[in-house]
Amino acid sequence: MIKIITDSAADIPAKELAEGQIEIMSIPITVDGVTYREGKDFTSEEYYQMLAKARSIPVHAQVTMLEYSEAFRKAIEEGYNNIICVTITAKGSGMYDAACLAKKVILEEQPVLAEEVTIDVIDSKGYTYVYGQAVVAAAKAVKEGKSRQEVLEILRQHLEGYQAVVGLTNLSYAKHSGRITTVAAFVGEVMGFRPILRLTNGELKTEAKVRGDSKLIESLAQIFIKEAANDGRPYYIICADCMDNAQELKKQISKGSHIKCGGIYRIGGAVTTNAGPTVFGVIIPKNIPAQQD
């Protein structure tokens, strides 16, 4: 039996969680001195309201090694002999290292498990539904009775076969989190520039700057139309508290491409805390790299 575990920053909607029987490790977020658990104590939409009313920018912690250990032990006790744990990018959080350490501790405590149980800890190198969609695909494969190796290959294809580009219209949160330098943010605010960020190898890097929201949406659509692989796979729109921009981006993409949209997905609290409530973008299907021998 295969158990799929990921963290709440994957931003997988409740319906898809239930259908795939995916276990979520909730990330703690502290707002004005009160700590909440993402996905348990609030929805993404509720968090946007909390963020708007917060006296200071919230901070988030991470899922700990002890919490991962507890989740792995529970899965083993329930009879799962294959555990696949997918984490937010290791370059943006320590949760991948925490999960790896939890695996090491459990297998050292009970050496016999090393022969009976496999625990695969995967660094998604992604944020939000960029890796959420991969986890959903893996869970679907489990439900269809695929083997561990088949599930891992499907997971790899979805993680490596998609890339995200996002835009920001409010730079204060990214400046506070360090995602954009203070100087760059200051210049952007004064000049009305909007950054376009690309998720590459686990890191968000500024690719371009455009002036104004309408130009930002247009530029994101043009990037998609130029780069998307038209092979039957869908693309996904992601957004925080800026649904109008997300819908306009989808509209502009549809003018230049016939690729199907798999839906508009909300960006949750952990990512929104760093990027801000105006972050939105598109998850682009790319050519899937061949498996390395």
N, C-alpha and C positions, 0 to 999 in steps of 0.2 A: 504494500500500500504506500502511496505517495502523499506526503503532506506539503502544501504550498504555504509559505509564510513570507510576508513582506511588511513594510512599515506604512504608516498612514500618509506619508508624503507622496506615495504613489497615486493618491487621489482617485481611487477606484470607487465608483458610485455603489451605494448599498445594494442595488439590484444585482450588479455584476459580482459583488462579493458573495451574495447568497447563492447565486447560480453556480459559482465555481468553488464554493466552500473554501474560500481563501481566508487564512487567519491574518489579522492585522495587528501589528505592534504599534500602539498609539504613542505618538511623540508628545512630550509635555511642553506646554506653552504657558508662560507666565505673563498675565496682563494685570498691570497695576497691583502687583504683589500677590495675586491669586493664581495658582497653578491649575491648569485644566489639561485634559487629555484630548488631543485632536481625534475627531471621529466618534468620541464617546460622549463628551460633554457639550459639544456644539457641532452644528453643520458648517459647511463652508460659508453659506449665506449668513448664518448667525455670526460667524467670526468677522465678516466684513463690518457688521454693525458694532461689534465689540472694538474692532480696530479704530473705527471712526470716532468712538467715544473715549478711547484710551488717553490718559493724561501723558503717557510717554510711549515710545515704540516698544511693543512687547518683545520678549526674548524667548527663545526655545532651547531646550536641552536636547538630549538624545536618549534613545532606548539603550539601557545599560547591558553590560555583559551578564549580570545576574538575571535580568528579565529575559534575555535570549536563552540562557541556560534553562530557566524554568519552562519556557515554551518548548524547547527541544525535549526536555525530560517528559513533559506532559504528552507530547506527540508519541514518544517511544512507548510510554505506558499505555497509550490508547491503541497500540499495535502497529503503528506506522514504522516501516523499516527503511523508508527513503524520505528524507526531509530535504526540501529545496527552499533555501532562504535567499530572497532577493532584496538587496538594500539600496537606498539612495546612494548616489555617487560618493565614493570614498574621498574624493577631492573636495567635497562640500560638507562632510560629516564624518564622525568617528564611528558610526554604527556598523559599517562593514568590519572594522577591526574588532569591535565589541562582539559581533556575531562569530567571527573567526576564533576569538579567544574562548567564547562559550563552547564552541565545538571541540576545541582542544581540551578544555577542562573536563567535559563530559566523557570523552573517549579515554582520557588518562585515568579518570576515576573508575571507569568500568571497561577495562581493556577488551573484555569479551564482546562488547558492543561493536568494536571495530570490525569484527568478522560478520556481524549480523545486521548492522545499521550503517547506512551512508548518510552523511550530512554534507550537502553541497551549499556553500555560501557564495553567492554571486554578487559582484559589484556591478550594478546596473549601468554605471557611468551616466546616470540620467537623473532628471528631476520630474516630478509630477506625473502626468499620464504618459509621458515619453516612455517610462518603464512600466507604468500601470497597465498599458495595453499589452505589453509583453507578458506580464504576470497573468492577465486574464486569458491570453492565448494558451499559456502553459497549463492553467487550471482546466481549460476546456479539453486539452489533450489528455489530462489525467482522467477526466470524466469519461472520455472516449476509450479508456483502457490502454493508452499508450504506455510503453516502457519508460523507465527512468531516462535512458539514453535518448529516446525519441523526444521526451518532454524537454530535456536539456537542449537538444538541437533546435526545437521549435522556439524555445526561449531565446537562444542565441540569435536566431534569424530575426526575431522581432526586435531584440535590443540593438542589433547591428544594422538592421534594415530600415531604421527610421532615424531622422534627425530633426531637431526643433530649431526654429528661429522665432524670437519673441521681440516685442517692442515695449518700451516704457514711456508713459506720458507724464509721470511724476517721478522725479529722481531722488527725492529725499530719503526714501526707505533703502534704496540700493546704495546710496551714499553712506547711510548709517551702518549698513551691514558690511560695507567694504567691497560690494560687487562692482561699484564704480568709484573711481577715486574722487576725493573732494574737489580737486581742481576741475576735473572733467565735468562733474555734476554742476559746479558753479557756472562754468562756461555755458553748459547746456541750458540751465535755467535762464540765464541772462539773454542768450541768443535765441531761445525758443527751439533748440535742437532736441530731437528725440533719438535715443540710441536704438540700434538694432543689434541684438545679441544672438550669437549662434552657440548652441551646445555642442562642443567638440571634445571628444575624449574625456568626458566627465567635467569639463569646465565651461562656464559661460564667458565668451569673449566678444568684445565689441567689434562688430564687423563694419558698421557704417553709422553715420549720423545724418538725419534728415530734419528739415524744418517743418514743424506743424504736424498735427494728428492725421490730417487727410493724406499727406505725403507718406507718413509712416505706414498707414494701411495699404496704400498703393504699392509701396516698396516691398512690403512683406508678400503681397499677392504676386508681384513680379518675380520674386525669388522662388516662390512655389512653382509658378508656371514654367520657369526656366529649368528647375532642378528635379521636379517630381517624376518618379518612374511610373509610367502608365502600364502597369502589369496586373491590374485587377484588384490590388490592395487599396483600401480606403486611406484617406488622410483624416486628421483630427484637428479641430480648433480647440485651443485652451484659453481660458480667461479667468481673471479674478472678478472684481466688482466692476466690470466694464463690458456688459453683454452687448451693448450697442456697437462697440468697436468690433467685437467678435463676429457679430452677425454681418456687419458691413464687410469685414475681411472675407467671410465665406461667400458673400454676394460677388465680390470682385474676383475671387478665385474662380467661381462658377462661370464668369464671363469669358475666361481664357482657358478653361480646362474642363474636361468631361469626367474627371476622376471623381468618384463618389466620396462624399463626406461621411465619415463614420460617426459624427456627432460633435456637439460642443460640450466640453468638459470643464467643470469648475476647478480652478487651482485652489488648493486648501490652505489652511492656516500656516503650516510650517514654511512653505515656499512664499506665500504672500507676505509674511513677516519680513522676509529679506528683500523681496522684489517690489512690494507695494501693491495696493489694490487696483492699480491701473495696468498691470501687466497682462498682455495677451499675445497670442501668436499661433503658429501652425506647426503640427507634427507632420513632417514630409516623408512619404515612402521613398526610400533610396534603393539603389541596386544592392542586393544582398551579397556580402562577401562570401567567397567559397570557404568551406571549412578547412582550417589549417591542419595539416597532418602532424 
